[in-house]
Amino acid sequence: MKAPHAIALTAGLLASATSFAMSSTPPSDPIKDFQNSWAGKALAQQRNLDVNSPLADNSILGTHNSYNSEAYRTATAYIDPQQKHSIYDQLRLGARFIELDAHWTAHTHGWPWQWGTDLLLCHSGIGKEMGDLHLGCSLTDRFVKDGLQEVGNWLNENPDEVIILYFEDHTDGHHQELLNLVNDKLAGKVYASNGCQSIPSSLSEAQVRAAGKQVVLWKDGGCSDNAGMKNLAFTGLGNINRIWEDRTSVGAIGAFFTGGSVKKIEARDVTQAFKNGGNIVNLDDMTHNDGRLAAAIWSWDQNEPNNWGGNQDCAVQWGNGRWDDAGCEASHHYACQNLSDGSWNISTYQGRWSDGAQACAQLGNYRFAAPTNSQANEALKQAKGGITHVWLNASDHQNEGTWAVH
């Protein structure tokens, strides 16, 4: 039998060990938890569906004023934030459109002899009506290079991903300085515009990837006189459309005095925007428990795809328009798309998934297909009439768990 003091000592050591184990447990990562949730996985799978379709037909979630985040807030900088997470974490959440407002303005970073002017990430809307686009910038706002570094880090970790990077240009013509930063932090990753033009209507993620690139760079403010910037950046979105919101206090004050209203995007707005053919929805305050992320899912039904039984490799659209993964030997009608106008029709007979090409060809100028955006998915749903389940030309045959449209 142990002496009482020995028992007490043992208990104390156990308590200390337990306390240490608990304190050394790594903190939960809510963004990782989101990535592993149904919504996170469904959005990731959905992004795989449109890689061969033009960006002008894609459904893209992004963030508005991505740099203006409470992740960087100090007593003097970003005191009216529009985001909760860092730029890096916004990308982890699924943002594929990032906005950086670049200002050539004064700063007090470093020692006093290092103070001066540089390219800063600044939210300065407060100064527009006063004729000074830099009014509202803080002397301690972050450098543009810091935001680009975050983008570059994430791209290095995700070499198969493609984003649109937007610069709101308040550089006062310092395009060479901006170009130097882009080339330094995103070395070799930007898809060249090859001159002053908007993003082409035919440009797809697949084309960007095939060129060994990951970034489509859009800079507003017209064509740059700088040859390097002119050949790298696109000057407009072209046929890509976007909506954005403004939940800042500055925006609310301005709306009060002008009799307007603050732009806010709710979950239903996200769903409807994509159903109507919208391409980019830029959110303020995108976060891991944001219901607007799940609202962007137009494809997979709740808790799908799940590969139930270990043998579900083919996609089918249900009566509600959502998708399920199913065994490829089941019998369903086929989703057929007109090669001329993109309209949808349903095959005259049912069969297993592999017979889809033949079934659709019998309709004439049709191919076995799958929607790659919400608007097309809704059109197919309407074309089914009384038919509930139809095969889609999408599968994860090539790589289990990675769904692709064929």
Secondary structure, DSSP 4 states (H G I P E B T S, - for coil): ---HHHHHHHHHHHHHHHHHHHHHSPPP-HHHHHHTSHHHHHHHHHHHHTTTSBGGG--EEEESSTT-BGGG--SSS-SS-SBSS-HHHHHHHT--EEEEEEEEEEE--SSGGG-EEEEEE---GGGGGGT-TTTT--TTPPBHHHHHHHHHHHHHH-TT--EEEEEEEESTT-HHHHHHHHHHHTTT-EEP--SS-BPPTT-BHHHHHHTT--EEEEE-SS--SSHHHHHH-BSB-TT--EEE----HHHHHHHHHHT-------HHHHHHHHHTT--EEEESS--TT-HHHHTT--SBPTT----GGG---EEEE-TTS-EEEE-TTS-BEEEEEETTT--EEE-SS-B-GGGHHHHHHTTSSEEE----SHHHHHHHHHHTTT---EEEEEE-SSSTT--EE-
